[in-house]
Amino acid sequence: KAMGLVTQVYTEHDLQKLTGSMAIGHNRYSTYGGSFFEHTQPATGKKNIVALAHNGNLPETKKLIDFLHKNGLHGETAGLSDSRLMHLALEYLLEKGLSLEDAIKEAFPLFTGAFSLLVMTKDKMAAVRDAYGIRPFSIGTLNGSGYIFSSETCAIDTIGGQNLREVLPGELVVVGKNGLKSYQLATPNQKLDIFEFVYFSRPDSMIMGKRVYEVRKNLGIE
């Protein structure tokens, strides 16, 4: 990972060196704490047990910081972005011996704000979305056997995948060796950011069953 444009950071040479059956990646602009290398994602730690990618913003992190301080992580929270604070909480719970599912279930109430998260350990991948579904999050399949999670359906289309469905607001979806499992952690209360339809999303993406281009066109007509 590095600062800069996607085409400058990710080269074909780098991608060819990657091995394994799972991958997690992210590109974003800073929404919390300024633009510094420390805030590049995915968030990882020295212990190398979990990686986290976060689309969204937590305007309130007090509950999260209080939890970390209560569990002896006083010196490790200073200057961290909201994404790194979430990563630190999950890393702590995984170190305690919790499964990825249980770690996310326990930490979920501490995350206050907008978050579509992708979390990866050595043998599982989990997608979780805040109860309001403020940021879009989709699930796709690849070659009938693999799963893809993406902020936009256009990314699934680009690599020849099939769009399956959206991660529901408040839902946790976990993929492991036994396939895909779903857990509803909070009652869905859909409040998608209207700017996804107006500006953020690519025109060929699907959100809430509607093509972004068609919604924009219809807004213009109205």
Number of C-alpha atoms within 10 A of each C-alpha: 13 15 16 13 10 13 8 9 12 13 10 8 8 9 9 8 7 10 8 6 8 15 11 15 12 17 18 16 12 13 15 15 11 11 12 10 11 14 22 21 20 22 21 18 14 6 8 10 14 22 23 27 26 24 21 21 20 16 13 13 16 12 13 22 21 13 15 20 14 10 11 9 16 13 8 12 16 10 10 15 22 25 24 24 21 26 21 24 22 26 23 15 17 19 13 10 10 15 14 21 18 14 19 23 17 14 15 21 13 19 21 18 15 21 26 24 23 26 22 23 18 13 11 18 25 22 24 28 30 29 23 20 24 23 23 25 25 24 21 21 17 15 9 9 7 14 20 21 24 21 22 21 28 18 19 23 15 9 9 12 20 18 22 15 16 23 23 25 27 22 21 24 20 21 18 13 7 8 11 13 12 16 14 15 19 17 13 16 14 15 12 17 15 11 10 15 22 15 11 11 19 17 16 16 19 23 21 12 9 12 16 22 17 14 16 15 10 10 11 8 7 6
